[in-house]
Amino acid sequence: MVIKSFNVSPATYDRYSKLCREHGISMSKQIEIFMEAQIEDDPVLKREYLEKLERVRKGKFIRVDDFAKRYGL
């Protein structure tokens, strides 16, 4: 095991720590799982997915304030 330190905003740390405590999960293990997910699989595929996701995010969207009213649900 390697001990590392990271700079995280106190608010983010506190919220995530609370979430982990409430669900009985290890914060360290969650960070490890996240890091493994970032390095496994095909990095090219991940890059292509992230580029596509960015294009989708920049797309044109219709603002819907009241979904039920707009679509009659």
N, C-alpha and C positions, 0 to 999 in steps of 0.2 A: 504494500500500500504506500502511496506517495501522498504527502500532505502538501497542498498548494493553497494559495490564497488568491481570491479574485475580488475586484472592486465591483460592488453591487450597491445600488442605492439602499439606504436603510429602510425606506418604505417598502420596496420590492422584497427585500430580505424578510422583513417582518410578516408581510402578507403570505409569502411562500412558506415560511416557517410555520405559521399558523395552519395553513392548508395541510402541510405534511403531518403536523401533530393531530389535527382533527381526523385524518384518514389513517393514522398509524403507519405512515410510510417514512422511510429514511430519505432525508433531503440529499445526502451524499449519493445514495444509490440512484435517485432520480437524475442527478447531474451526470452520473456515470452513464446511465442509459441514454440520455440526450447526446452525450459526446460520442458514444458508440454509434448511434443512429446517424450522426453527421459524417462518420468516416467509413461506414460500411456501404455495401452495394456499389454501384457504378457511379463514380463522381460525375462523369459526363451526363448520365441520365439525370442526376440531381440538378446539374446546372441547367439542362434543357427545361426541366420542370419549373425551376425557379424563374427562368426567363419567361416562360409561358404564363406563369402565375402573375408576374409583374405586368405583362401585357393585358391580362384580364383585369387587374386592379386599375389600370389606367383607362379602361374602356368606358363607353358611354352608358349611363344607367338612368333609369326612370325613377324619380323620387316618389315614394309612396308613403304618405303620412298615415293613412288608415287603410291597411290591406283589406280588411273585411268590407269596408265601404266601397273601395275601388273595384274589387272583384266579386262583390255580392255574396260574401260568405256569412 
